[in-house]
Every structure is written in C-alpha cells, then in structure tokens.
Amino acid sequence: MKEKIKQVNDLCAANGAYINQHGKKTVSAWSKIKYFREVFGTEFGINCVIQEHSDRYVIMKCIITKSDPEHIVATGYSKQYRDKPGYLEIAETFAITRALSFMGILLEDITSKEEYDELEIPVQSMNGKDTTSADTRYDDSIINELVKKVHYAPHTAKLDFLWRANRELLDQIKIKDLATYNSILNKFNSKRDEITTQNEV
C-alpha cells in the first residue's frame, strides 16, 4: 500500500502540484482523485455522506474504506454555505480530497489547490500545466451569454447546473479578473435569492 501511495504522490507531483503562500507543496483535487483511482482501481471505496444540511450550510463526510465497509482507512469533512452555487458538489469534492490527504496522498499540505481557490489565496503551479493559466482566452460574449442564462434560470437546480458547467471558465475569470468574477457570482446569488423568495410566497 505504501508503494502505491508513493506512486500516486509522484503522479500528483508531476501533474498537479502547486506551492502555497508559505512555500509548501499542495496538490489539486482533480489530480488526487484521478491518480488515486488510476493506481488503486476499485481496491478502496469512497463514500460521501451528508452529516448536516441546514438552511445555511451543508457538512459532508467522506469515508474511504477497504473491501470490508467496516474497515475505515480515512475520513474527511467539508462545510459549505448554501448561498454558493454548486455547494453540494464542492463539499463532496473537498471532503474526498481531505480524506485522501489523511490517507497519505499529499505532498506537504493537507489543503488542496481548489480549497485555496475558494479562500481566494493564490497558489502557484509547479508543473507549467495549469489548466487555468492566463494564456487561456475567453471573451465578453461568453460572459454575457452566461449572465443571460442566469437571468432566465427557472429554478435553483438550473443555477447549480450552470455553475458546474462553466466552472473552468469561472476559475479562469477569477484568476484574471476578480471584479468580473465577483460580479457574476453576485448575479448567481441574486437570482438564487429571487427564486427562493418567489417559492416562499
């Protein structure tokens, strides 16, 4: 098992490594999950369970098990506020990556690259393969089309879908133009509030 964990970490270091503000190496969530499955296959189970789902937030727990469900290898938790588009998916992803960290799949930092992104703390790619690098292009027409779809979204499930479907684009905008990103985020949140209010009437 130690050899396989080392193999996963080596793959993450080669393809998904970043440096945080303290100079510690962190790993992207996508690389952890991708290479964990590539190396271990179905040897381990990943089970996510909602621990709490209130009006304000959700707490997700991830349990990594061996073939015997009673044999828990690692656990991880994530708390996300419900006013954030795609909050359930984010909570699930972060719970999984934290559980993988506690299993030993990490370089130096338990916190994943995406968790730093959520906190708006910059991290720097070590691989020169950052999929959200500044040379990726997008234009105003794409943003305008997204805002239009948000405006006409009939329910919150549609908002969540739009957020997930455009996550890569939104990550690019967040890196290059935080003001525009915040403006789009506000439109999502305003529309969510509008739909919620209409449903309560």
C-alpha positions in Angstrom: 0.0 0.0 0.0 2.8 2.4 0.8 4.3 1.9 -2.6 1.0 2.6 -4.3 0.5 5.8 -2.2 4.0 6.9 -3.3 3.1 6.2 -6.9 0.0 8.4 -6.6 2.0 11.2 -4.9 4.7 11.0 -7.7 2.0 11.4 -10.3 0.4 14.3 -8.5 3.8 15.9 -8.1 4.4 15.6 -11.8 1.0 16.8 -13.0 -0.9 18.6 -10.2 1.5 20.3 -7.8 1.3 23.8 -6.5 3.1 26.0 -4.0 1.1 27.8 -1.3 1.8 31.2 0.3 4.1 29.5 2.9 6.2 27.7 0.3 4.6 24.3 1.0 3.7 22.0 -1.9 0.0 21.3 -2.3 -2.0 19.1 -4.8 -5.0 19.8 -6.9 -8.2 17.9 -6.1 -8.6 16.6 -9.7 -5.1 15.0 -9.6 -5.6 13.4 -6.2 -8.9 11.8 -7.3 -7.7 10.9 -10.8 -4.4 9.2 -9.8 -5.9 7.6 -6.7 -8.4 5.7 -9.0 -5.8 5.0 -11.7 -3.3 3.4 -9.2 -5.7 1.8 -6.7 -8.6 1.0 -9.1 -11.6 -0.3 -7.0 -9.4 -1.5 -4.1 -10.9 1.2 -1.9 -14.4 2.6 -1.6 -15.2 6.3 -1.4 -18.5 7.0 0.4 -19.8 10.5 0.9 -22.5 11.2 3.5 -24.3 14.4 4.3 -23.8 14.9 8.1 -25.9 18.1 8.3 -27.9 20.0 5.8 -29.4 23.2 7.4 -30.9 26.3 5.9 -27.4 27.9 5.8 -24.9 25.2 5.2 -24.1 21.6 4.5 -21.5 19.4 6.2 -20.2 16.5 4.1 -18.2 13.5 5.4 -16.1 11.3 3.2 -15.2 7.8 4.3 -12.5 5.8 2.5 -12.9 2.0 3.1 -11.2 -1.2 2.2 -13.3 -4.1 0.7 -14.8 -4.5 4.1 -17.1 -1.4 4.7 -16.3 -1.7 8.4 -12.6 -1.2 7.7 -12.3 2.6 7.6 -9.0 3.8 6.2 -9.5 7.6 6.4 -12.2 10.2 6.8 -12.5 13.8 5.8 -15.1 16.6 6.3 -16.1 19.7 4.4 -18.5 22.6 5.3 -20.0 24.7 2.6 -22.6 27.5 2.8 -25.7 27.1 0.7 -25.6 30.6 -0.9 -22.7 29.3 -3.1 -23.6 27.8 -6.4 -22.8 24.1 -6.6 -22.3 23.9 -2.8 -23.1 20.2 -2.6 -20.6 19.2 -5.3 -17.9 21.5 -3.7 -18.5 20.0 -0.3 -18.2 16.5 -1.7 -15.0 17.2 -3.6 -13.3 18.8 -0.6 -14.4 16.0 1.8 -12.9 13.5 -0.6 -9.6 15.3 -1.0 -9.2 15.8 2.7 -9.9 12.1 3.3 -7.2 11.3 0.7 -4.8 13.6 2.4 -5.3 11.8 5.7 -4.7 8.5 3.8 -1.3 9.9 2.9 -2.0 11.2 -0.6 -0.4 14.7 -0.3 3.0 16.3 -0.8 3.3 18.7 2.2 0.0 20.4 2.7 -3.4 18.8 3.6 -5.3 21.6 1.9 -5.9 21.1 -1.8 -5.3 23.7 -4.5 -9.1 24.1 -5.0 -9.7 24.8 -1.3 -7.1 27.6 -1.6 -9.0 28.9 -4.6 -12.2 29.0 -2.5 -10.4 31.0 0.1 -9.0 33.3 -2.6 -5.5 32.5 -1.5 -3.2 32.3 -4.5 -1.1 29.2 -5.2 1.5 28.9 -8.0 1.7 25.9 -10.4 4.9 23.9 -10.2 4.2 22.0 -13.4 3.7 24.7 -16.0 0.5 22.9 -16.9 -2.0 25.0 -15.1 -5.3 24.5 -16.9 -6.5 27.9 -15.6 -3.4 29.8 -16.8 -3.5 33.4 -18.0 -3.0 32.4 -21.7 -6.4 30.7 -21.8 -8.8 33.0 -23.6 -12.4 33.9 -23.1 -14.4 36.9 -24.4 -17.2 39.2 -23.2 -19.8 37.5 -25.4 -19.3 34.2 -23.5 -19.7 36.0 -20.2 -22.8 37.9 -21.4 -24.4 34.6 -22.6 -23.8 33.1 -19.2 -25.3 36.1 -17.4 -28.3 35.9 -19.7 -28.8 32.2 -18.8 -28.6 33.0 -15.1 -31.2 35.8 -15.5 -33.7 33.3 -17.1 -33.0 30.4 -14.9 -36.3 29.0 -13.7 -35.1 27.2 -10.5 -32.1 26.8 -8.3 -31.2 23.4 -9.9 -30.6 25.2 -13.2 -28.3 27.7 -11.4 -26.3 24.9 -9.9 -26.1 23.2 -13.4 -24.9 26.5 -15.0 -22.2 26.9 -12.3 -20.9 23.4 -12.7 -21.0 23.5 -16.5 -19.0 26.8 -16.5 -16.7 26.1 -13.6 -13.5 26.1 -15.7 -14.4 29.4 -17.3 -15.3 30.9 -13.9 -11.9 29.8 -12.5 -10.1 31.5 -15.4 -12.0 34.7 -14.8 -11.4 34.5 -11.0 -7.6 34.4 -11.6 -7.5 37.1 -14.3 -10.3 39.5 -13.3 -11.6 39.1 -9.7 -14.0 42.0 -10.1 -15.8 40.4 -13.0 -15.9 37.1 -11.2 -17.5 38.7 -8.2 -20.0 40.4 -10.4 -21.0 37.1 -12.0 -21.1 35.5 -8.5 -23.4 38.3 -7.3 -25.8 37.7 -10.2 -26.0 34.0 -9.3 -26.7 34.8 -5.7 -29.2 37.5 -6.5 -31.1 35.1 -8.9 -31.0 32.4 -6.2 -32.5 34.8 -3.7 -35.2 35.9 -6.2 -36.2 32.3 -6.9 -36.2 31.4 -3.2 -38.4 34.4 -2.4 -40.8 33.5 -5.2 -41.1 30.0 -3.9 -41.8 31.2 -0.4 -44.7 33.4 -1.5 
